[in-house]
Amino acid sequence: MPDTGILDRLRAAVDANFEAETAFLADLVRFPSLRGREAPLQDWFARAMAARGYQVDRFTLAEVPLEAHEKAAPMVGVDPAGSVQVVATRRARGAGGRSLIIQGHIDVVPEGPAEMWTHPPYAGVVRDGWLYGRGANDMKAGVAAMVFAMDALRDAGLTPAGDIHLQTVTEEESTGNGALSTLLRGYRADACLIPEPTGGTITRAHTGTLWFRLRVRGVPVHVAVADTGTNAILSVMHLIRALQEHTAALNERAKEDPSFSAVRNPIKFNPGIIRGGDWASSTPAWCEVDCRIGLTPSMEVAEVMRGVERAVEAARAGDAFLANNPPKITWHGFQADGYVLEPGSEAERVLAGAHRAAFGAEMEERLSTAVNDTRYYGRYYAMPALCYGPGGEGNHGFDERTNLELLRKTTLSMAAFIADWCGVEGA
């Protein structure tokens, strides 16, 4: 934990800059940075960091050898050349301090019907201590915190004694390839902090995620003689029920997982998008559904993929039409492992002290049944990877919002962590 004098200087700087931090976050939210449409925000962010004096590296997923890495996920329907990543680096004057990556994703999920929001989803409205908007909490608040934590150090007259890389990535909500690309670009550090909206807790473990698409064909007939044809939508419903039963069996296995054994049904299955049919008075000749299923950290991605394929195969074998017309499975996004942050690292100890100083309470831990990018840094590249950040509510739903007072405290905690982990000059 930094000494009281440094902490007081950082608190004063965070407070002095907080109106600007809130405006910065509102600006981030006003970019509808949906998948494939993130470049305008990334260009804006790159300019903002260059204006602060950072060395800025702007590159696309087409510029790194993703296809050569076993943990890269397939990107169906998205042009890697249009997926922009930004790394803003502040180099230390010497080689004495520990280095740090702080990484946030700026891609957001679709907002759904705008009329179902209380405030327009990309307006960045501030009301009663909350900032509203798609991505406000997940996770543009964390991005604002990492920028203004560094601003607080600067304005407090402190310079980190280790190299700092502030990274904004895409594809976190769909593949994770953005995070992987920064590692393939060559960025490394002694620790990584990802300020996802954890509400001031640290993520001890997260589950993995798989995306797949089921496509079924049918025999269309006039609905007046529907019993002489087939219905592809009903065939897909049959497969979905089978996958629900398969998920229940996976959750029985999850009771033996060291991290998630006490969590009820940590493996989630979701049929998230459905398309099918051509005419209301014709039985549908086709249907496809995009699905997501989870896995615990002790399960292997390839094993769970085979399990899904076996479940679909067994279900189709018992259906008169599907038995002779096999559905097609396409793996088209996440192939993400789970991850466990083993307790006891020096990075976690330093973060716990910074949190205690900023919040006046001990840092609690959480388990997440959603994936985050820490797996790349911690599981694949062997650096301590901490998932800790501000908080709010409504992620992926209507009226998503982030709590501004929690953002203020988390920004101070992050600034204190940087100061203690990297060391500072000018103290």
C-alpha positions as CSV (number, residue, x, y, z in Angstrom):
1,M,0.0,0.0,0.0
2,P,1.4,3.4,-0.9
3,D,2.2,5.7,2.0
4,T,-0.4,8.1,3.4
5,G,1.2,11.1,1.7
6,I,1.1,9.5,-1.8
7,L,-2.4,8.3,-1.2
8,D,-3.6,11.7,-0.2
9,R,-2.1,13.3,-3.3
10,L,-3.7,10.6,-5.5
11,R,-7.1,11.1,-3.9
12,A,-6.9,14.9,-4.5
13,A,-6.0,14.3,-8.1
14,V,-8.8,11.8,-8.7
15,D,-11.3,14.1,-7.1
16,A,-10.1,17.1,-9.1
17,N,-10.3,15.2,-12.4
18,F,-13.6,13.3,-11.7
19,E,-15.8,15.6,-13.6
20,A,-13.5,15.2,-16.6
21,E,-13.5,11.4,-16.1
22,T,-17.3,11.3,-16.1
23,A,-17.3,13.3,-19.3
24,F,-14.7,11.0,-20.8
25,L,-16.8,8.0,-20.0
26,A,-19.9,9.6,-21.5
27,D,-17.9,10.3,-24.7
28,L,-16.9,6.6,-24.8
29,V,-20.5,5.5,-24.4
30,R,-21.7,7.8,-27.3
31,F,-19.7,5.6,-29.8
32,P,-21.9,2.6,-30.7
33,S,-18.9,0.3,-30.8
34,L,-20.7,-2.8,-31.8
35,R,-18.8,-5.7,-33.3
36,G,-17.2,-4.7,-36.6
37,R,-17.9,-1.0,-35.8
38,E,-15.3,-0.2,-33.2
39,A,-12.8,1.6,-35.3
40,P,-14.2,5.2,-34.8
41,L,-13.9,4.8,-31.1
42,Q,-10.5,3.3,-31.3
43,D,-9.3,6.1,-33.5
44,W,-10.7,8.7,-31.0
45,F,-9.1,6.9,-28.1
46,A,-5.7,6.7,-29.9
47,R,-5.8,10.4,-30.4
48,A,-6.7,11.1,-26.8
49,M,-3.8,9.0,-25.6
50,A,-1.4,10.6,-28.0
51,A,-2.4,14.0,-26.7
52,R,-1.5,12.8,-23.2
53,G,2.0,11.9,-24.4
54,Y,1.7,8.2,-24.8
55,Q,3.4,6.2,-27.5
56,V,0.4,4.8,-29.4
57,D,0.4,1.6,-31.4
58,R,-2.8,1.2,-33.5
59,F,-3.1,-2.1,-35.4
60,T,-5.7,-4.5,-36.7
61,L,-6.3,-8.2,-36.2
62,A,-5.2,-8.7,-39.8
63,E,-1.7,-7.5,-38.8
64,V,-1.0,-10.3,-36.3
65,P,-0.6,-14.1,-36.9
66,L,-3.9,-15.1,-35.2
67,E,-4.3,-18.2,-37.4
68,A,-1.0,-19.6,-36.2
69,H,-2.1,-19.6,-32.5
70,E,-4.0,-22.6,-31.1
71,K,-6.2,-20.4,-28.9
72,A,-7.4,-18.0,-31.6
73,A,-11.1,-18.4,-32.2
74,P,-12.9,-18.4,-35.5
75,M,-14.3,-15.0,-36.6
76,V,-17.3,-15.7,-38.9
77,G,-18.7,-12.7,-40.8
78,V,-16.2,-10.2,-39.4
79,D,-13.3,-8.7,-41.3
80,P,-10.1,-8.8,-39.1
81,A,-8.8,-5.9,-41.1
82,G,-11.5,-3.7,-39.7
83,S,-11.0,-4.8,-36.1
84,V,-8.7,-2.1,-34.5
85,Q,-6.7,-2.5,-31.4
86,V,-4.9,0.3,-29.5
87,V,-1.9,0.0,-27.1
88,A,-0.8,3.3,-25.4
89,T,2.6,2.9,-23.7
90,R,4.3,5.1,-21.2
91,R,7.9,4.0,-20.8
92,A,9.8,4.3,-17.5
93,R,12.9,6.4,-17.3
94,G,14.9,3.5,-16.0
95,A,14.6,-0.2,-15.5
96,G,14.0,-0.4,-11.8
97,G,10.2,-0.8,-11.5
98,R,7.8,-3.6,-12.3
99,S,5.8,-3.3,-15.5
100,L,2.0,-3.5,-15.9
101,I,-0.6,-4.1,-18.6
102,I,-4.0,-2.6,-18.0
103,Q,-6.5,-3.8,-20.6
104,G,-10.1,-3.0,-21.3
105,H,-12.4,-4.0,-24.1
106,I,-14.5,-1.4,-26.0
107,D,-16.7,-3.6,-28.0
108,V,-20.3,-3.7,-26.8
109,V,-23.3,-6.1,-27.4
110,P,-26.4,-4.9,-29.4
111,E,-28.7,-2.7,-27.5
112,G,-32.0,-4.2,-28.6
113,P,-35.2,-2.1,-29.1
114,A,-34.1,1.5,-28.2
115,E,-37.7,2.3,-27.1
116,M,-37.4,-0.1,-24.2
117,W,-34.6,2.0,-22.7
118,T,-35.4,4.7,-20.2
119,H,-32.6,6.8,-21.7
120,P,-31.3,6.5,-25.3
121,P,-28.7,3.7,-25.2
122,Y,-25.9,5.7,-26.6
123,A,-26.6,9.1,-25.0
124,G,-24.3,8.7,-21.9
125,V,-27.0,10.2,-19.6
126,V,-25.9,11.0,-16.0
127,R,-28.6,10.9,-13.4
128,D,-28.7,10.5,-9.6
129,G,-25.1,9.2,-9.4
130,W,-25.3,6.8,-12.3
131,L,-24.1,7.0,-16.0
132,Y,-26.5,5.1,-18.3
133,G,-25.8,3.5,-21.7
134,R,-24.8,0.4,-23.6
135,G,-21.3,-0.4,-22.5
136,A,-21.3,2.2,-19.7
137,N,-20.6,-0.6,-17.2
138,D,-19.4,-3.4,-19.4
139,M,-16.7,-2.1,-19.6
140,K,-16.1,1.4,-20.6
141,A,-16.2,2.6,-17.0
142,G,-13.1,0.4,-16.5
143,V,-11.4,2.0,-19.5
144,A,-12.1,5.4,-18.1
145,A,-10.7,4.3,-14.7
146,M,-7.5,3.1,-16.2
147,V,-6.9,6.3,-18.1
148,F,-7.7,8.6,-15.2
149,A,-5.8,6.5,-12.7
150,M,-2.7,7.3,-14.8
151,D,-3.8,10.9,-15.1
152,A,-4.1,11.1,-11.3
153,L,-0.5,9.9,-10.9
154,R,0.6,12.5,-13.4
155,D,-1.3,15.3,-11.7
156,A,0.0,14.2,-8.3
157,G,3.6,14.7,-9.6
158,L,4.3,11.0,-9.7
159,T,5.9,9.0,-12.5
160,P,5.6,5.1,-12.6
161,A,9.0,3.5,-12.3
162,G,7.9,0.6,-14.6
163,D,6.6,0.5,-18.1
164,I,2.8,0.9,-18.4
165,H,0.7,-0.4,-21.4
166,L,-2.9,0.8,-21.5
167,Q,-4.7,-1.4,-24.0
168,T,-8.2,-1.2,-25.6
169,V,-9.2,-4.3,-27.5
170,T,-12.2,-5.6,-29.5
171,E,-13.7,-9.1,-29.7
172,E,-14.0,-9.6,-26.0
173,E,-17.7,-10.2,-26.3
174,S,-17.3,-12.8,-29.1
175,T,-13.9,-14.5,-29.5
176,G,-11.2,-12.9,-27.2
177,N,-9.0,-12.4,-30.3
178,G,-8.4,-8.8,-29.4
179,A,-6.6,-9.6,-26.2
180,L,-4.7,-12.4,-27.8
181,S,-3.5,-10.0,-30.6
182,T,-1.8,-7.7,-28.1
183,L,0.3,-10.7,-26.9
184,L,1.1,-11.7,-30.4
185,R,2.1,-8.1,-31.0
186,G,4.7,-8.7,-28.4
187,Y,3.4,-6.8,-25.3
188,R,4.4,-8.3,-22.0
189,A,4.5,-7.1,-18.4
190,D,5.1,-8.3,-14.9
191,A,1.3,-8.3,-14.2
192,C,-2.0,-7.6,-16.0
193,L,-5.0,-5.8,-14.6
194,I,-8.4,-6.0,-16.4
195,P,-10.9,-3.6,-14.9
196,E,-14.1,-5.4,-15.7
197,P,-17.2,-4.3,-13.7
198,T,-16.6,-6.5,-10.6
199,G,-17.9,-4.0,-8.1
200,G,-14.6,-3.7,-6.3
201,T,-14.1,-7.4,-5.9
202,I,-11.4,-9.6,-7.5
203,T,-12.5,-12.5,-9.8
204,R,-11.1,-15.7,-8.4
205,A,-12.2,-17.8,-11.3
206,H,-14.3,-17.6,-14.5
207,T,-16.0,-20.2,-16.6
208,G,-15.2,-20.8,-20.3
209,T,-17.5,-20.2,-23.2
210,L,-18.2,-21.8,-26.6
211,W,-20.3,-20.5,-29.5
212,F,-21.8,-22.6,-32.1
213,R,-24.5,-22.5,-34.8
214,L,-27.0,-25.3,-35.5
215,R,-28.5,-25.4,-39.0
216,V,-31.4,-27.7,-39.9
217,R,-33.1,-28.3,-43.2
218,G,-36.7,-29.3,-43.8
219,V,-39.2,-30.2,-46.5
220,P,-41.6,-27.3,-47.1
221,V,-45.3,-27.9,-47.9
222,H,-48.4,-25.8,-47.7
223,V,-49.5,-25.6,-44.1
224,A,-52.8,-27.1,-45.0
225,V,-51.0,-30.4,-45.4
226,A,-48.3,-29.8,-42.8
227,D,-48.2,-33.4,-41.7
228,T,-46.8,-34.5,-45.1
229,G,-43.8,-32.3,-44.8
230,T,-41.4,-31.2,-42.0
231,N,-40.9,-28.1,-39.9
232,A,-37.2,-27.1,-39.5
233,I,-38.1,-24.8,-36.6
234,L,-39.7,-27.6,-34.7
235,S,-36.6,-29.8,-35.5
236,V,-34.4,-27.2,-34.0
237,M,-36.6,-27.0,-30.9
238,H,-36.1,-30.7,-30.5
239,L,-32.3,-30.3,-30.6
240,I,-32.4,-27.3,-28.1
241,R,-34.3,-29.5,-25.6
242,A,-31.6,-32.2,-26.0
243,L,-28.9,-29.6,-25.3
244,Q,-30.7,-28.4,-22.2
245,E,-30.6,-31.9,-20.9
246,H,-26.9,-32.1,-21.9
247,T,-26.3,-28.9,-19.9
248,A,-28.0,-30.4,-16.8
249,A,-25.6,-33.4,-17.1
250,L,-22.6,-31.0,-17.4
251,N,-23.7,-29.2,-14.3
252,E,-23.7,-32.5,-12.4
253,R,-20.1,-32.9,-13.4
254,A,-19.4,-29.3,-12.4
255,K,-20.1,-30.3,-8.8
256,E,-16.6,-31.8,-8.8
257,D,-14.9,-28.7,-10.1
258,P,-12.5,-27.3,-7.5
259,S,-13.6,-23.7,-8.1
260,F,-17.3,-24.0,-8.9
261,S,-18.5,-27.0,-6.9
262,A,-20.4,-24.7,-4.6
263,V,-22.0,-22.7,-7.4
264,R,-25.5,-23.9,-8.5
265,N,-25.5,-24.6,-12.2
266,P,-22.4,-22.7,-13.2
267,I,-22.6,-23.9,-16.8
268,K,-25.1,-21.8,-18.8
269,F,-26.6,-22.8,-22.1
270,N,-28.3,-20.1,-24.2
271,P,-30.0,-20.3,-27.7
272,G,-29.4,-16.6,-28.4
273,I,-30.3,-15.9,-32.1
274,I,-32.8,-17.9,-34.2
275,R,-33.6,-17.5,-37.9
276,G,-35.8,-19.6,-40.1
277,G,-38.5,-20.1,-42.6
278,D,-39.6,-18.1,-45.6
279,W,-43.4,-17.9,-45.4
280,A,-46.0,-18.1,-42.6
281,S,-48.2,-20.5,-44.6
282,S,-45.4,-22.8,-45.5
283,T,-43.6,-25.2,-43.2
284,P,-40.1,-23.9,-42.9
285,A,-37.4,-25.4,-45.1
286,W,-34.6,-24.2,-42.9
287,C,-33.7,-22.9,-39.4
288,E,-30.5,-22.0,-37.7
289,V,-29.9,-21.0,-34.1
290,D,-26.7,-19.5,-32.6
291,C,-26.0,-20.9,-29.2
292,R,-23.6,-20.4,-26.3
293,I,-22.6,-23.0,-23.7
294,G,-20.2,-22.7,-20.8
295,L,-17.6,-25.0,-19.2
296,T,-15.7,-25.0,-15.9
297,P,-11.9,-24.4,-15.7
298,S,-11.3,-28.1,-15.2
299,M,-13.1,-29.0,-18.4
300,E,-11.3,-29.0,-21.8
301,V,-12.6,-27.0,-24.7
302,A,-12.3,-29.9,-27.2
303,E,-14.0,-32.3,-24.8
304,V,-17.0,-30.0,-24.4
305,M,-17.2,-29.4,-28.1
306,R,-17.3,-33.2,-28.7
307,G,-20.0,-33.5,-26.0
308,V,-22.2,-31.0,-27.8
309,E,-21.7,-32.9,-31.1
310,R,-22.6,-36.2,-29.4
311,A,-25.7,-34.7,-27.8
312,V,-26.9,-33.4,-31.1
313,E,-26.1,-36.7,-32.8
314,A,-28.1,-38.7,-30.2
315,A,-31.1,-36.4,-30.5
316,R,-31.2,-36.5,-34.3
317,A,-30.9,-40.3,-34.3
318,G,-34.2,-40.5,-32.4
319,D,-36.1,-38.2,-34.9
320,A,-37.5,-39.7,-38.1
321,F,-36.6,-36.8,-40.3
322,L,-33.3,-35.7,-38.7
323,A,-32.0,-39.3,-38.7
324,N,-31.7,-39.0,-42.5
325,N,-31.0,-35.3,-42.7
326,P,-28.2,-34.5,-40.2
327,P,-28.0,-30.9,-38.8
328,K,-24.9,-28.9,-39.4
329,I,-22.8,-27.6,-36.4
330,T,-20.5,-24.6,-37.1
331,W,-18.1,-23.4,-34.4
332,H,-18.0,-19.7,-35.1
333,G,-16.8,-17.7,-32.1
334,F,-15.6,-18.3,-28.5
335,Q,-13.6,-21.4,-27.9
336,A,-12.6,-20.1,-24.5
337,D,-11.1,-21.9,-21.5
338,G,-12.0,-21.1,-18.0
339,Y,-9.4,-19.6,-15.7
340,V,-8.5,-19.7,-12.0
341,L,-6.4,-16.9,-10.4
342,E,-4.5,-18.9,-7.8
343,P,-4.3,-16.9,-4.5
344,G,-1.1,-15.7,-3.1
345,S,0.5,-13.7,-5.9
346,E,2.4,-10.5,-5.0
347,A,0.3,-8.6,-7.6
348,E,-2.9,-9.6,-5.8
349,R,-1.4,-8.7,-2.4
350,V,-0.5,-5.2,-3.7
351,L,-4.0,-4.8,-5.2
352,A,-5.6,-5.8,-2.0
353,G,-3.6,-3.2,-0.1
354,A,-4.6,-0.5,-2.6
355,H,-8.2,-1.5,-2.4
356,R,-8.1,-1.4,1.4
357,A,-6.6,2.1,1.3
358,A,-9.2,3.4,-1.2
359,F,-12.3,1.7,0.2
360,G,-11.5,1.3,3.9
361,A,-12.4,-2.4,3.7
362,E,-11.0,-5.7,2.6
363,M,-11.1,-6.7,-1.0
364,E,-13.6,-9.6,-1.5
365,E,-13.5,-12.2,-4.2
366,R,-16.1,-13.5,-6.7
367,L,-16.7,-16.3,-9.1
368,S,-17.9,-15.5,-12.6
369,T,-20.1,-17.7,-14.8
370,A,-19.1,-15.4,-17.7
371,V,-15.8,-15.3,-19.5
372,N,-13.2,-12.5,-19.4
373,D,-9.8,-11.9,-21.0
374,T,-7.6,-12.8,-18.0
375,R,-7.2,-16.3,-19.3
376,Y,-4.9,-15.1,-22.1
377,Y,-2.5,-13.4,-19.8
378,G,-2.7,-15.8,-16.8
379,R,-3.4,-19.3,-18.3
380,Y,-1.5,-19.0,-21.6
381,Y,1.2,-16.4,-20.9
382,A,2.0,-17.0,-17.2
383,M,1.6,-13.5,-15.9
384,P,-0.5,-12.6,-12.8
385,A,-3.9,-11.6,-14.3
386,L,-6.2,-9.6,-12.0
387,C,-9.8,-8.9,-12.9
388,Y,-11.0,-6.0,-10.7
389,G,-12.9,-2.9,-11.5
390,P,-15.8,-0.6,-10.9
391,G,-19.4,-1.7,-11.0
392,G,-23.0,-1.1,-11.8
393,E,-25.9,-3.2,-13.3
394,G,-27.7,-4.1,-16.4
395,N,-24.9,-5.7,-18.4
396,H,-26.2,-6.9,-21.8
397,G,-29.7,-5.7,-20.8
398,F,-31.8,-2.6,-20.9
399,D,-30.8,0.5,-18.9
400,E,-27.3,-0.6,-18.4
401,R,-25.6,1.8,-15.9
402,T,-22.4,2.3,-13.9
403,N,-22.2,3.7,-10.4
404,L,-20.1,6.9,-10.4
405,E,-19.1,6.9,-6.8
406,L,-17.8,3.4,-7.2
407,L,-16.0,4.5,-10.3
408,R,-14.3,7.3,-8.3
409,K,-13.1,4.9,-5.6
410,T,-12.0,2.3,-8.1
411,T,-10.0,4.9,-10.0
412,L,-8.2,5.8,-6.7
413,S,-7.6,2.1,-5.9
414,M,-6.1,1.6,-9.4
415,A,-3.9,4.6,-9.1
416,A,-2.7,3.4,-5.7
417,F,-2.1,-0.1,-7.2
418,I,0.0,1.3,-10.0
419,A,2.0,3.4,-7.6
420,D,2.8,0.5,-5.3
421,W,3.3,-2.2,-8.0
422,C,5.4,-0.2,-10.4
423,G,7.0,2.2,-7.8
424,V,7.0,5.9,-8.4
425,E,9.5,8.7,-8.9
426,G,8.8,12.2,-7.6
427,A,7.5,10.9,-4.3
